[in-house]
């Protein structure tokens, strides 16, 4: 009885029930597909909609013997050296973001200076790549009409929007007039208050997991050209067929996605993102291997130094990013992967940009 009473009052249950009635909700529409093959001895499921948890990935790695573990690390190093060597630096601060760089904005929006630099460079790279166009006079009342007949953009979809601070800069600096914030979590919406004060801005929040969002079914977005942006998009989404062609098995791919969490294992006091020449064979691991520790791979992983774990994590992140770039190219988009800020500002400094050939 208590459970039934709770379920009738539970806000999360009400949110799920409400979401299921929305036309843009389509369970797993962006989950991708897996080959229906036999399940390996690691216990990791292979069907497309089975959930592979972080714990399952960790246990699969720990179940390897030491030789298998180092063979996998060697393969990660080899693949990284092969495909991740041409990521250029591209730190761009556009003139359009001058009001933010100079601090001439509403300080009720809680920005730190490094966040301003990060987001300004993101927008600067989008502008240089031809995805964004600055409209002189900022909030031009004819922006939508002009956009439909030129290179302007009347709508922006921000994935993993959080409090919408990236969109706030877009609205202030590029005159964006229509915004869709996609976020599965509930926030106090402090940034929303500032955004909603802009009379010319139409703001819509979609509280939904990106995995289940069918953008084509969002009625207010239909027939509108738009750009999609996202600052905090984690997860394993990448070109799995491309990685398979490089010799990475499904089990190794799951390990790679688990290793990415190691990229945040240190304070990032040194340049961790420049890892092309890094070789993961530290003394701490060699000692553990020679001692034949009974706990095997688990002991090796736990005894690695934070910087060693972080560098392996960044290598895996870059491999996944390059897979994403290749997927976009295979689908006919013009793409670019750059380091958009120095690692001293943020070691999470990769920006993937794509546009349709001849337009956005």
C-alpha positions in Angstrom: 0.0 0.0 0.0 2.8 2.4 0.9 4.5 1.7 -2.5 1.3 2.4 -4.4 0.7 5.6 -2.5 4.3 6.7 -3.2 4.1 5.9 -6.9 0.9 8.0 -7.2 2.7 11.0 -5.7 6.2 10.5 -7.0 7.3 13.4 -9.2 9.7 11.2 -11.2 6.9 8.8 -12.1 4.7 11.7 -13.1 7.6 13.0 -15.3 8.0 9.7 -17.0 4.3 9.3 -17.6 4.1 12.8 -19.0 7.1 12.3 -21.2 5.7 9.1 -22.7 2.8 11.1 -24.2 5.0 13.5 -26.0 5.3 13.0 -29.8 9.1 13.6 -29.7 9.6 10.8 -27.2 10.9 7.6 -28.9 12.6 5.1 -26.6 16.2 4.4 -27.8 15.8 6.3 -31.1 19.4 7.5 -30.8 20.8 4.4 -29.0 22.5 3.0 -32.1 22.5 -0.6 -33.1 24.7 -3.5 -32.1 25.2 -6.7 -34.0 23.2 -9.6 -32.7 26.1 -12.0 -31.9 26.8 -14.5 -29.3 27.4 -13.2 -25.8 31.1 -13.4 -24.8 32.4 -14.9 -21.6 32.8 -11.5 -20.1 29.1 -11.3 -19.4 28.6 -8.1 -21.3 25.4 -8.2 -23.3 25.5 -7.7 -27.0 21.9 -6.8 -28.0 21.3 -3.1 -28.9 19.1 -2.1 -26.0 20.8 -4.1 -23.2 22.3 -1.7 -20.6 26.1 -2.1 -20.2 26.9 -0.5 -16.8 30.2 0.9 -15.7 30.4 -1.9 -13.1 30.1 -4.5 -15.8 32.8 -2.9 -17.9 35.1 -2.7 -14.9 34.6 -6.3 -14.0 35.3 -7.3 -17.6 38.6 -5.5 -17.5 39.5 -7.0 -14.1 38.7 -10.5 -15.4 41.6 -10.2 -17.9 44.9 -11.7 -17.1 48.0 -9.4 -17.1 49.1 -10.4 -20.6 45.7 -9.7 -22.1 45.5 -6.4 -20.2 48.8 -5.2 -21.7 47.9 -6.5 -25.1 44.8 -4.3 -25.0 46.7 -1.3 -23.7 49.2 -1.8 -26.6 46.3 -1.9 -29.1 44.9 1.4 -27.6 48.3 3.0 -28.0 48.6 1.8 -31.6 45.2 2.9 -32.7 45.6 6.3 -31.0 49.0 6.9 -32.7 47.4 5.9 -36.0 44.3 8.2 -36.0 44.8 11.0 -33.4 47.9 12.7 -34.7 46.4 15.6 -36.6 44.3 17.5 -34.1 45.2 21.1 -34.5 45.1 24.0 -31.9 42.3 26.5 -32.7 41.8 29.0 -29.9 39.5 31.6 -31.4 37.9 34.5 -29.5 35.4 36.2 -31.8 34.7 39.9 -31.9 31.1 39.1 -31.3 31.9 37.9 -27.8 33.6 41.1 -26.8 30.9 42.0 -24.2 31.5 38.8 -22.4 35.3 38.9 -22.6 35.2 42.5 -21.2 32.8 41.5 -18.5 30.0 43.8 -19.8 27.3 41.4 -19.1 24.7 40.5 -16.4 26.9 39.2 -13.5 23.9 37.4 -12.1 24.9 34.7 -14.5 27.6 32.9 -12.5 30.4 32.6 -15.0 34.1 32.0 -14.2 36.7 33.6 -16.6 37.8 30.2 -17.9 34.3 29.3 -18.8 33.9 32.5 -20.7 37.1 31.7 -22.6 35.9 28.2 -23.4 32.5 29.2 -24.6 33.8 32.2 -26.6 36.3 30.0 -28.4 33.6 27.4 -29.1 31.5 30.1 -30.8 34.6 31.5 -32.5 35.3 28.2 -34.1 31.7 27.8 -35.1 31.8 31.2 -36.8 35.1 30.5 -38.6 33.7 27.1 -39.8 30.7 28.9 -41.2 28.1 27.4 -38.8 27.4 30.6 -37.0 27.0 34.1 -38.6 27.1 37.2 -36.6 24.1 39.5 -37.2 25.2 43.2 -36.9 23.1 45.0 -34.3 22.8 41.7 -32.3 19.1 41.2 -31.7 17.8 42.1 -35.2 14.1 42.0 -35.3 14.2 40.7 -38.9 16.6 37.8 -38.0 14.2 35.0 -38.6 13.0 36.3 -42.0 16.6 37.0 -43.1 17.7 33.5 -41.9 15.2 31.8 -44.1 16.7 33.5 -47.1 20.4 33.7 -46.2 23.0 32.1 -44.0 21.5 33.2 -40.6 20.3 30.7 -38.1 16.9 31.3 -36.5 17.1 28.4 -34.0 19.6 26.7 -31.7 19.2 23.3 -30.0 21.6 22.9 -27.1 22.0 19.3 -26.0 23.0 18.6 -22.4 22.1 22.2 -21.8 22.2 22.2 -18.0 21.5 25.8 -16.9 21.8 27.1 -20.5 24.9 29.3 -20.1 26.3 28.5 -23.5 22.9 29.6 -25.0 23.1 32.7 -22.9 26.3 33.7 -24.6 24.8 32.9 -28.0 21.8 35.1 -27.3 23.9 38.0 -26.1 26.5 37.9 -28.9 24.8 36.5 -32.0 21.2 37.6 -31.7 19.8 34.1 -31.6 16.0 34.4 -31.3 14.7 30.8 -30.9 16.3 28.3 -28.5 15.6 24.7 -27.5 17.3 23.5 -24.3 17.6 19.7 -24.1 18.4 18.3 -20.6 17.2 15.2 -18.8 17.8 16.7 -15.3 15.7 19.3 -13.5 17.5 22.5 -12.6 16.6 25.6 -10.7 16.9 27.4 -14.0 18.8 30.4 -12.8 20.0 31.1 -16.4 16.5 30.8 -17.7 15.5 33.9 -15.8 18.0 36.0 -17.7 17.2 34.4 -21.0 13.4 34.8 -20.5 13.9 38.5 -19.9 14.9 38.9 -23.6 11.6 39.8 -25.2 12.8 38.8 -28.7 13.9 35.3 -27.5 11.6 32.3 -27.7 12.8 29.6 -25.2 11.6 26.1 -24.9 12.9 23.4 -22.6 12.7 19.7 -23.5 13.3 17.6 -20.3 14.4 14.3 -21.9 17.4 12.0 -22.4 19.0 12.7 -25.8 18.9 8.9 -26.4 15.1 9.1 -26.6 14.6 12.4 -28.4 13.3 12.4 -32.0 14.0 16.0 -33.0 12.0 15.6 -36.2 8.9 15.2 -34.1 9.4 18.5 -32.2 6.5 20.4 -33.7 7.8 23.9 -33.0 11.1 23.0 -34.6 9.7 21.6 -37.8 10.6 23.5 -41.0 13.1 25.7 -39.1 16.8 25.6 -40.0 18.8 25.1 -36.8 22.2 24.4 -35.4 22.8 21.9 -32.6 25.4 22.5 -30.0 26.5 20.8 -26.8 29.3 21.5 -24.3 29.0 18.5 -21.9 28.2 15.5 -24.1 29.8 12.4 -22.6 29.1 8.8 -23.4 30.3 6.2 -25.8 28.5 7.3 -29.0 31.0 6.9 -31.9 31.5 5.0 -35.2 31.7 1.5 -33.9 32.1 0.0 -37.4 35.1 2.3 -38.0 36.7 1.2 -34.7 36.1 -2.4 -35.6 37.9 -1.9 -38.8 40.9 -0.9 -36.7 40.9 -4.2 -34.9 39.0 -3.1 -31.8 36.6 -5.8 -30.5 33.3 -5.1 -28.8 34.8 -6.0 -25.4 37.8 -3.7 -26.0 35.4 -0.9 -27.0 33.5 -1.3 -23.7 36.9 -1.2 -21.9 37.8 2.0 -23.8 34.6 3.7 -22.7 35.3 2.7 -19.1 38.9 4.0 -19.3 37.6 7.5 -20.4 36.4 8.0 -16.8 40.1 7.9 -15.8 40.6 11.2 -17.6 39.3 13.1 -14.5 41.4 11.2 -12.0 43.9 14.0 -11.4 44.0 17.7 -10.8 45.3 18.3 -14.4 48.2 20.4 -13.2 50.2 19.3 -16.2 49.5 19.1 -19.9 47.5 15.8 -20.1 45.8 16.3 -23.4 49.0 16.2 -25.5 49.4 12.4 -25.2 50.4 11.3 -28.7 53.9 10.2 -27.7 52.8 8.7 -24.4 53.7 5.1 -23.7 51.8 3.4 -20.9 54.5 1.2 -19.3 55.2 3.0 -16.0 57.4 1.5 -13.3 54.6 1.0 -10.9 52.9 -1.4 -13.4 56.1 -3.3 -14.2 56.8 -3.9 -10.5 53.2 -5.2 -10.0 53.6 -7.5 -13.0 57.0 -8.9 -11.8 55.7 -9.5 -8.3 52.9 -11.6 -9.8 50.3 -10.0 -7.5 47.4 -12.4 -6.9 44.9 -9.6 -7.6 46.2 -9.2 -11.1 44.7 -6.5 -13.3 42.6 -5.0 -10.5 45.8 -4.3 -8.4 47.6 -2.9 -11.4 44.8 -0.5 -12.2 44.4 0.7 -8.6 48.2 1.2 -8.1 48.6 3.3 -11.2 49.5 6.9 -10.6 46.7 9.4 -11.2 48.6 11.0 -14.1 49.0 7.5 -15.8 45.3 6.8 -15.4 44.4 10.3 -16.7 46.6 10.0 -19.8 45.1 6.6 -20.7 41.7 8.1 -20.2 42.5 11.0 -22.6 43.8 8.6 -25.2 40.5 6.7 -25.1 38.5 9.9 -25.3 40.4 11.0 -28.4 39.8 7.6 -30.1 36.1 8.0 -29.5 36.1 11.6 -30.8 37.9 10.5 -34.0 35.3 7.7 -34.4 32.6 10.4 -34.2 34.4 12.5 -36.8 34.6 9.5 -39.1 30.9 8.8 -38.7 30.0 12.3 -39.7 32.2 12.1 -42.7 30.7 8.9 -43.8 27.3 10.6 -43.7 28.4 13.3 -46.0 29.1 16.1 -43.6 32.1 18.5 -43.6 33.8 18.0 -40.3 36.7 19.3 -38.1 38.1 18.2 -34.7 40.2 20.8 -32.9 41.7 21.7 -29.6 39.6 24.8 -29.0 41.4 26.0 -25.8 44.8 25.4 -24.3 44.9 22.5 -21.8 45.9 25.0 -19.1 42.3 26.4 -19.4 40.7 23.0 -19.6 42.1 19.5 -20.5 38.7 18.7 -21.8 39.5 20.8 -24.9 38.3 19.0 -28.0 35.6 20.5 -30.2 33.9 18.5 -33.0 32.2 20.7 -35.7 30.2 19.5 -38.6 28.0 21.0 -41.3 26.3 19.9 -44.5 28.3 20.6 -47.6 27.0 23.8 -49.0 25.2 24.8 -45.8 24.6 24.0 -42.2 
